[in-house]
Amino acid sequence: MLSKAGASREKSMTSQSFAGVLGALVAAVVLVAAFVYGPLGQFGKPVKPAVVQQPDAQPAPAVPARRGPVIRDVPN
């Protein structure tokens, strides 16, 4: 960059230009993280298979009522 006097001047890194570079780096890291982790919610993610509820199996029947004593023929 030339000054008004025409002499060349070295451009040193000022605190403002350093902050600009640092801000650009932080913005780039945030942008990369946003692409890596993707959007929130279901958009962009694989669809989860629907959970199919099996119809409830009929409960096991209750123990049948006792029919009384069993009488057996006893040989004489």
ABEGO torsion letter per residue (X at the ends): XBBAAGBBBBBBBBAAAAAAAAAAAAAAAAAAAAAAAEBBEABGBBBBBBBBBBBBBBBBBBBBBBAEBBBBBBBX
